[in-house]
Amino acid sequence: MHIVDPARLGQVRLPDGRALGWAEWGPEDGAPVLLCSGAATSRWLGFGGDVVGPLGIRLITVDRPGLGASDPAPGRTLDGWAQDVRRLAAARGLPSLAVLGYSQGAPFALACAAAGIATRAAVVAGTDELAHPAFRDTLAPEVRRMVEAVEADPAGAEAFFRGFGGAEALWDLVLAMSGDEDRSVYTEPGFARAYRRAMAEAFAQGPDGYARDTVLAMGRWPFDPAAITAPVDLWYGARDTSAVHSPDLGATLARRIPTARRHVLPDAGGALLWTHAEAVLRALLERTRP
């Protein structure tokens, strides 16, 4: 696990005038991999700082609208995010873009794959389509209540999430939902500093961006995973205790995505993006369209 500051920071101006904030690690001429970050984090939190260079990877993070350095887009959708990424890729010169979604970033990454923007994709400790009927009886009670609230009244649920709190409340929630395996990663001093800075940056404009992300993650996806043609790797740790990640560690999702390859690591938790960065990135680089 090696956390380093971004090598490059900037913004892209979209055709509608909005700005998207981005950060990069690794060589500028490397193979581009776009990380769709987890809940309430920002472009400041990368991964694999010690391997992106040797692997020849240009790792990119982008603040979703309303978070960090990206302008808000009220009422935005997962499909809208995919189009933002399409425009960013064109502006930044990112051919053959791979996408990786961590935790709540999973549906955002898969939206890019479903839209044909990504040539390959990975989901790491990702949330699933929690509102899908397959999970009706397997969600933790508090997660089921959130899913039902989004289904019944999306605007009301968004207002509720907006009032949840800020970076400190989310940090406390992450630790509370984590088992010993992950808590030891998150509370390592260097990692904790980077993670908490990324959270503080995410809430710099207030809680609206986080609230909209959560509504999108808790609702039905506007795309069919069965339509994804790019190769997809699903990574889960058997010791992951998060109630908002996939209830069955990606088993259902692997059946729904024809091109999926599922990895369940017996000794890993939900923090495997950082504990197994090299394996995740090597597999992503090696996948080719079937």
C-alpha positions in Angstrom: 0.0 0.0 0.0 1.6 3.2 -1.2 -0.3 6.6 -1.0 1.3 9.5 -2.9 0.0 12.9 -3.9 -1.2 13.3 -7.6 1.5 14.1 -10.1 -0.8 16.5 -12.0 -4.0 18.4 -11.1 -6.3 20.3 -13.4 -9.8 21.0 -14.7 -11.6 20.4 -18.0 -14.3 22.7 -19.3 -17.3 20.8 -20.7 -19.4 22.1 -23.6 -22.2 23.3 -21.2 -19.6 25.4 -19.3 -19.2 23.1 -16.3 -15.7 22.3 -15.0 -14.6 18.8 -14.1 -11.7 18.5 -11.7 -9.2 15.8 -12.3 -5.9 14.4 -10.9 -3.3 12.0 -12.5 -0.5 9.7 -11.4 2.0 7.9 -13.5 3.5 8.7 -17.0 1.5 11.1 -19.2 1.9 8.7 -22.1 0.8 5.6 -20.1 -2.2 3.5 -20.6 -5.2 5.5 -19.2 -7.2 4.1 -16.4 -10.0 6.2 -14.9 -10.8 5.5 -11.3 -14.4 6.2 -10.3 -13.9 6.8 -6.6 -15.9 5.6 -3.6 -18.5 7.5 -1.7 -17.7 11.1 -0.6 -14.1 11.0 -1.7 -12.4 13.2 -4.3 -9.7 13.3 -7.0 -7.0 13.4 -4.2 -7.3 9.8 -3.3 -5.5 7.5 -5.7 -4.0 4.0 -5.3 -1.0 2.0 -6.5 1.4 4.9 -6.3 4.3 2.5 -6.3 3.1 0.4 -9.3 1.5 2.8 -11.8 4.9 3.9 -13.1 6.5 0.5 -13.6 3.2 -0.8 -15.2 3.0 2.2 -17.5 -0.3 3.3 -16.3 -1.7 6.9 -16.4 -4.1 6.7 -13.5 -6.8 9.4 -13.5 -9.4 10.4 -10.9 -12.2 12.8 -11.6 -14.4 14.6 -9.1 -18.1 13.8 -9.9 -20.3 16.9 -10.3 -20.8 18.8 -7.1 -17.8 17.2 -5.3 -14.3 18.7 -5.0 -13.3 20.8 -7.9 -16.2 19.8 -10.2 -19.1 22.1 -10.8 -22.6 20.8 -9.7 -25.1 19.4 -12.1 -28.5 19.2 -10.3 -30.5 16.1 -11.2 -27.6 14.4 -12.9 -27.8 10.7 -13.8 -25.5 7.7 -14.3 -25.9 8.1 -18.0 -25.0 11.8 -17.7 -21.8 10.8 -15.9 -20.9 8.5 -18.8 -21.3 11.4 -21.2 -19.2 13.7 -19.0 -16.4 11.0 -19.1 -16.7 10.8 -22.9 -16.2 14.5 -23.2 -13.3 14.5 -20.7 -11.6 11.6 -22.5 -11.8 13.6 -25.8 -10.5 16.8 -24.2 -7.6 15.0 -22.4 -6.6 12.7 -25.2 -7.4 9.4 -23.5 -7.7 6.7 -26.2 -8.6 3.1 -25.2 -9.8 4.2 -21.8 -10.1 1.6 -19.0 -12.4 2.4 -16.1 -12.3 1.1 -12.5 -15.1 1.6 -10.0 -14.4 1.3 -6.3 -17.2 0.9 -3.7 -19.9 3.4 -4.6 -18.0 4.2 -7.8 -19.0 0.9 -9.3 -22.2 1.9 -11.0 -20.5 5.0 -12.4 -17.7 2.9 -13.9 -20.2 0.3 -15.3 -22.3 3.1 -16.8 -19.2 4.1 -18.8 -18.7 0.5 -19.9 -22.4 0.1 -20.9 -22.2 3.3 -22.9 -19.2 1.9 -24.9 -16.8 4.5 -23.5 -14.5 2.0 -21.8 -12.5 -0.7 -23.6 -12.3 -2.7 -20.3 -13.5 -2.3 -16.8 -13.0 -3.4 -13.2 -15.1 -3.2 -10.1 -13.3 -3.4 -6.8 -15.3 -4.0 -3.6 -18.2 -2.5 -5.5 -21.7 -1.7 -4.5 -24.2 -3.7 -6.6 -27.6 -2.7 -8.0 -29.0 -2.9 -4.5 -32.5 -2.0 -5.7 -32.6 -5.1 -8.0 -35.2 -7.7 -6.9 -32.4 -10.3 -6.5 -31.4 -8.6 -3.3 -34.8 -7.8 -1.8 -34.3 -10.3 1.1 -30.6 -10.1 1.6 -29.9 -6.5 2.3 -29.1 -5.3 5.8 -32.2 -3.6 7.3 -30.7 -0.1 7.3 -29.7 -0.5 3.6 -33.1 -1.9 2.7 -34.7 1.2 4.3 -32.5 3.5 2.2 -33.2 1.6 -1.0 -37.0 1.8 -0.3 -36.8 5.5 0.5 -35.1 6.2 -2.8 -37.7 4.1 -4.6 -40.6 5.8 -2.9 -39.4 9.4 -2.9 -36.1 10.1 -4.6 -36.2 13.9 -3.9 -37.0 13.3 -0.2 -34.3 10.7 0.1 -31.8 13.0 -1.5 -32.8 15.7 1.0 -32.2 13.2 3.8 -28.8 12.2 2.6 -28.0 15.9 2.3 -28.6 16.3 6.0 -26.5 13.3 7.0 -23.4 15.3 7.7 -20.0 15.9 6.2 -16.6 14.4 6.0 -16.3 13.6 9.7 -19.6 11.7 9.8 -18.7 9.7 6.7 -15.3 8.8 8.2 -16.9 7.6 11.4 -19.4 5.5 9.3 -16.6 3.9 7.2 -14.8 2.8 10.4 -18.0 1.5 12.0 -18.8 -0.6 8.9 -15.3 -2.0 8.6 -14.0 -5.2 10.0 -10.6 -5.5 11.6 -8.9 -6.3 8.3 -10.0 -3.0 6.7 -9.9 -0.8 9.8 -6.1 -1.5 10.1 -5.7 -0.2 6.6 -7.9 2.9 7.0 -6.4 4.0 10.3 -2.7 3.6 9.2 -1.5 7.2 9.7 -0.5 8.0 6.1 -3.6 6.4 4.6 -5.9 8.1 7.1 -4.4 11.5 6.3 -4.9 11.0 2.6 -8.4 9.5 2.9 -9.6 12.3 5.3 -8.2 15.0 3.0 -10.0 13.5 0.1 -13.2 13.5 2.1 -12.8 17.1 3.2 -12.2 18.1 -0.4 -15.3 16.2 -1.6 -17.5 18.2 0.8 -15.8 21.5 -0.1 -19.0 22.7 -1.9 -21.4 21.2 0.7 -23.2 17.8 0.8 -25.2 18.1 -2.4 -22.8 16.1 -4.5 -22.6 13.3 -2.0 -26.4 13.2 -1.6 -26.9 12.9 -5.4 -24.3 10.1 -5.7 -26.0 8.2 -3.0 -29.5 8.4 -4.6 -28.0 7.2 -7.9 -26.2 4.3 -6.2 -29.3 3.2 -4.2 -31.7 3.3 -7.1 -32.2 1.2 -10.2 -29.5 1.4 -12.9 -30.6 3.0 -16.2 -28.5 0.5 -18.2 -28.6 -3.2 -18.6 -25.4 -5.0 -17.4 -26.1 -7.7 -19.9 -25.5 -5.2 -22.7 -21.9 -4.6 -21.6 -19.5 -6.0 -24.1 -16.2 -4.8 -22.7 -14.3 -7.3 -20.5 -15.0 -6.7 -16.8 -13.1 -7.9 -13.7 -15.0 -8.1 -10.4 -12.8 -8.1 -7.3 -14.1 -8.8 -3.8 -12.5 -9.6 -0.4 -14.1 -12.4 1.5 -13.5 -10.4 4.7 -15.4 -7.3 3.5 -18.0 -6.4 6.1 -19.5 -3.4 4.4 -23.3 -3.5 4.2 -23.4 -1.3 1.1 -21.0 -3.4 -1.0 -22.4 -6.3 -3.0 -24.4 -8.6 -0.7 -23.1 -11.7 -2.5 -19.6 -10.4 -3.3 -20.5 -10.0 -7.0 -21.9 -13.4 -7.7 -25.2 -12.1 -9.1 -23.4 -9.3 -10.9 -21.0 -11.8 -12.5 -24.0 -13.7 -13.9 -25.6 -10.5 -15.2 -22.5 -9.3 -17.1 -21.6 -11.7 -19.9 -18.0 -10.6 -20.0 -17.4 -10.7 -16.3 -14.6 -12.5 -14.5 -15.0 -12.7 -10.7 -12.2 -12.8 -8.2 -12.9 -13.4 -4.5 -9.8 -13.1 -2.3 -10.1 -15.1 0.9 -7.7 -13.1 3.0 -8.8 -9.6 1.8 -11.4 -7.1 3.0 -13.0 -4.1 1.3 -9.7 -2.2 1.1 -8.2 -4.5 -1.5 -8.0 -1.6 -3.9 -5.0 -0.5 -1.9 -3.8 -3.9 -0.5 -3.9 -5.6 -3.9 -3.3 -2.7 -6.3 -0.8 -4.4 -8.5 -2.9 -7.6 -9.1 -6.0 -5.5 -9.9 -4.1 -3.2 -12.4 -2.3 -6.1 -14.1 -5.5 -8.0 -14.6 -7.1 -4.8 -16.0 -4.3 -4.3 -18.5 -4.3 -7.9 -19.6 -8.1 -8.2 -20.3 -9.0 -8.0 -24.0 -12.4 -8.0 -25.6 -13.7 -11.6 -26.0 
